[in-house]
Amino acid sequence: MYKDLALELIVGFVALLLVLKLLGRLQFSQITPFDFITGMVMGNLVGDAAFDEKTGLGEILFSIAIWGLLIYCVELLTQKSAFLRSFLEGTPSFLVYKGRIVYKNIKKNKMDLNEFQQLMRKKGYFSIYEAEYVILERDGEISVVPKHKYGAPTKQDLSIPAKPVNLPIAVILDGNLVEQNLKETGHNEEWLKDQLSKKNIKNYKEIFYAEWQEDRGLQISTYNN
């Protein structure tokens, strides 16, 4: 019995590693809620099957293969569909925008101020008001763009004149135009197409990623880069 159990656990463990390797899963510090759930289910499949006397190696490998195939199909769909990607993996959310706390987004993400302050301290900011922008990422971590005078090193200490903080805005993701983001830049699609034509780019599908920032302009990465 112990020999069979050990063999099933070892084979299941190796099979899980191979499936996760093929799927290209992220590190645990970067996983989304969907990644966490799929990882737990795959682990339970092996655990439950190993301790079920009626379940053999074939059933364990079959279960892992089917679940891995389902995850792979979902990954393909999320790469093709922005809606599914947003639904399954979530979307980044502003907690602070232009120096102002966005109360509705904090409540929407089921976060209280103590949790928010803790996340800020981990990033080295002991006051929420030191941030010009705070973005809650899909994995639960925050990204902070500090106000000009609180940047590292402190601009105030160096007597550097204050400058407005400009946030980069992604306008094309995976070959798809993000219309709302383009509006945020203050430009229209005609302007964007004109910029692309100057670089001999005829179709959004040629572009992997493009972002616009006030002081840098439009920056583009194509699939051929």
C-alpha positions as CSV (number, residue, x, y, z in Angstrom):
1,M,0.0,0.0,0.0
2,Y,2.7,2.5,1.0
3,K,4.7,1.7,-2.1
4,D,1.7,2.3,-4.4
5,L,0.9,5.5,-2.5
6,A,4.5,6.8,-2.8
7,L,4.5,6.0,-6.5
8,E,1.2,7.8,-7.1
9,L,2.4,10.9,-5.2
10,I,5.7,11.0,-7.1
11,V,4.1,10.6,-10.5
12,G,1.4,13.1,-9.7
13,F,4.0,15.6,-8.4
14,V,6.1,15.2,-11.6
15,A,3.1,15.5,-13.8
16,L,2.0,18.7,-12.0
17,L,5.4,20.2,-12.5
18,L,5.4,19.4,-16.2
19,V,1.9,20.8,-16.7
20,L,2.7,24.0,-14.9
21,K,6.0,24.3,-16.8
22,L,4.1,23.9,-20.1
23,L,1.5,26.5,-19.1
24,G,4.2,29.0,-18.1
25,R,2.7,29.8,-14.7
26,L,4.0,32.8,-12.8
27,Q,5.7,33.0,-9.5
28,F,3.5,32.8,-6.5
29,S,4.1,36.5,-5.7
30,Q,2.7,37.3,-9.1
31,I,-0.3,35.0,-9.3
32,T,-3.8,36.2,-9.9
33,P,-6.9,34.8,-8.1
34,F,-7.6,32.6,-11.2
35,D,-4.0,31.2,-11.0
36,F,-4.4,30.5,-7.3
37,I,-7.6,28.6,-7.7
38,T,-6.3,26.5,-10.6
39,G,-3.2,25.6,-8.6
40,M,-5.2,24.5,-5.6
41,V,-7.6,22.4,-7.7
42,M,-4.7,20.7,-9.5
43,G,-3.0,19.9,-6.1
44,N,-6.3,18.5,-4.8
45,L,-6.7,16.3,-7.8
46,V,-3.5,14.6,-7.1
47,G,-4.0,14.5,-3.3
48,D,-7.6,13.1,-3.5
49,A,-6.7,10.6,-6.2
50,A,-3.6,9.3,-4.4
51,F,-5.5,8.4,-1.2
52,D,-8.4,6.8,-3.1
53,E,-7.6,3.1,-3.3
54,K,-9.8,2.8,-6.4
55,T,-7.8,5.4,-8.3
56,G,-4.7,4.3,-10.2
57,L,-1.9,6.2,-12.0
58,G,-3.9,6.3,-15.2
59,E,-6.8,8.2,-13.6
60,I,-4.4,10.6,-11.9
61,L,-2.6,11.5,-15.1
62,F,-5.9,11.7,-17.0
63,S,-7.3,14.2,-14.4
64,I,-4.2,16.3,-14.5
65,A,-4.1,16.3,-18.3
66,I,-7.8,17.3,-18.7
67,W,-7.5,20.1,-16.1
68,G,-4.3,21.3,-17.7
69,L,-6.0,21.3,-21.1
70,L,-8.9,23.4,-19.7
71,I,-6.4,25.9,-18.2
72,Y,-4.5,26.1,-21.5
73,C,-7.8,26.8,-23.4
74,V,-8.7,29.6,-20.9
75,E,-5.2,31.1,-21.4
76,L,-5.6,31.1,-25.1
77,L,-9.1,32.7,-24.8
78,T,-7.8,35.4,-22.4
79,Q,-5.0,36.3,-24.9
80,K,-7.6,36.8,-27.6
81,S,-10.4,38.4,-25.6
82,A,-9.9,41.6,-23.5
83,F,-13.3,40.9,-21.9
84,L,-12.4,37.4,-20.7
85,R,-9.0,38.6,-19.5
86,S,-10.6,41.3,-17.5
87,F,-13.3,38.9,-16.1
88,L,-10.9,36.1,-15.1
89,E,-7.8,38.0,-14.1
90,G,-9.2,41.3,-13.0
91,T,-8.1,44.8,-14.0
92,P,-5.8,47.4,-12.4
93,S,-7.6,50.0,-10.4
94,F,-6.7,53.5,-9.3
95,L,-6.6,53.9,-5.5
96,V,-5.1,57.4,-5.7
97,Y,-5.6,59.5,-8.9
98,K,-3.8,62.8,-9.3
99,G,-3.1,63.0,-5.6
100,R,-6.7,62.3,-4.5
101,I,-7.9,59.1,-2.8
102,V,-10.4,57.2,-4.9
103,Y,-12.7,56.0,-2.1
104,K,-15.1,54.1,-4.4
105,N,-12.3,51.9,-5.8
106,I,-11.0,51.1,-2.3
107,K,-14.4,49.9,-1.3
108,K,-15.0,48.1,-4.6
109,N,-11.8,46.1,-4.0
110,K,-12.9,45.2,-0.4
111,M,-9.9,47.1,1.1
112,D,-9.9,49.1,4.3
113,L,-7.6,52.0,5.0
114,N,-5.3,50.0,7.3
115,E,-4.6,47.5,4.5
116,F,-4.0,50.4,2.1
117,Q,-1.6,52.1,4.5
118,Q,0.3,48.8,5.1
119,L,0.7,48.3,1.3
120,M,2.0,51.9,1.0
121,R,4.5,51.4,3.8
122,K,5.9,48.3,2.1
123,K,6.6,50.5,-0.9
124,G,8.4,53.0,1.3
125,Y,5.7,55.6,1.6
126,F,4.4,56.4,5.1
127,S,1.7,58.8,4.0
128,I,-1.0,58.2,1.3
129,Y,-0.6,61.9,0.4
130,E,2.9,61.3,-0.8
131,A,1.5,59.6,-3.9
132,E,0.3,61.2,-7.1
133,Y,-1.0,57.8,-8.4
134,V,-1.5,54.5,-6.7
135,I,-2.6,51.5,-8.8
136,L,-3.9,48.2,-7.4
137,E,-2.6,45.5,-9.7
138,R,-4.3,42.3,-10.6
139,D,-2.1,40.3,-8.1
140,G,-3.1,42.5,-5.2
141,E,0.2,44.4,-5.1
142,I,0.2,48.2,-5.6
143,S,2.3,50.4,-7.9
144,V,3.1,53.9,-6.7
145,V,4.0,57.0,-8.6
146,P,5.1,59.5,-6.0
147,K,4.5,63.2,-6.1
148,H,7.4,65.2,-7.5
149,K,8.9,66.3,-4.2
150,Y,8.7,62.8,-2.7
151,G,10.5,60.9,-5.4
152,A,13.8,59.3,-4.6
153,P,16.1,61.1,-4.1
154,T,13.9,63.9,-2.7
155,K,13.6,66.6,-5.3
156,Q,12.8,69.1,-2.6
157,D,16.1,68.5,-0.9
158,L,17.9,69.0,-4.3
159,S,16.0,72.2,-4.9
160,I,14.8,70.9,-8.3
161,P,11.8,72.9,-9.6
162,A,8.5,71.1,-9.4
163,K,7.2,69.4,-12.6
164,P,3.8,67.9,-13.3
165,V,3.7,64.1,-12.9
166,N,2.6,62.4,-16.1
167,L,1.3,58.8,-16.1
168,P,2.1,56.6,-19.1
169,I,-1.0,55.4,-20.9
170,A,-1.2,52.2,-22.8
171,V,-3.1,52.8,-26.1
172,I,-2.5,49.5,-27.9
173,L,-2.4,46.1,-26.2
174,D,-1.8,42.8,-28.1
175,G,-2.7,44.4,-31.4
176,N,-6.0,46.0,-30.1
177,L,-6.7,49.7,-29.7
178,V,-7.8,50.7,-26.2
179,E,-10.2,53.5,-27.2
180,Q,-10.8,54.8,-23.7
181,N,-7.1,55.1,-23.0
182,L,-6.6,56.9,-26.3
183,K,-9.2,59.5,-25.2
184,E,-7.4,60.0,-22.0
185,T,-4.3,61.1,-23.9
186,G,-6.3,63.9,-25.5
187,H,-5.8,62.5,-29.0
188,N,-8.1,60.7,-31.5
189,E,-7.7,57.7,-33.7
190,E,-6.9,59.8,-36.7
191,W,-3.8,61.2,-34.9
192,L,-2.8,57.7,-33.8
193,K,-3.0,56.4,-37.4
194,D,-0.9,59.3,-38.6
195,Q,1.8,58.6,-36.0
196,L,1.8,54.9,-37.0
197,S,2.0,55.7,-40.7
198,K,5.2,57.7,-40.0
199,K,6.7,54.4,-38.8
200,N,5.4,52.4,-41.7
201,I,2.8,50.6,-39.5
202,K,-0.5,50.0,-41.3
203,N,-2.4,47.9,-38.9
204,Y,-2.8,47.8,-35.1
205,K,-2.3,44.0,-35.3
206,E,1.4,44.6,-36.1
207,I,1.8,46.2,-32.6
208,F,2.4,44.3,-29.4
209,Y,2.4,47.3,-27.1
210,A,2.2,51.1,-27.5
211,E,2.0,53.7,-24.8
212,W,1.8,57.5,-24.7
213,Q,3.3,59.9,-22.2
214,E,3.3,63.7,-22.1
215,D,7.0,64.2,-22.0
216,R,8.0,61.1,-24.2
217,G,5.3,61.0,-26.8
218,L,4.2,57.7,-28.4
219,Q,6.4,54.7,-27.9
220,I,5.8,51.5,-29.9
221,S,6.9,47.9,-29.7
222,T,5.9,45.7,-32.7
223,Y,5.8,41.9,-32.8
224,N,8.8,42.0,-35.1
225,N,11.0,43.8,-32.5
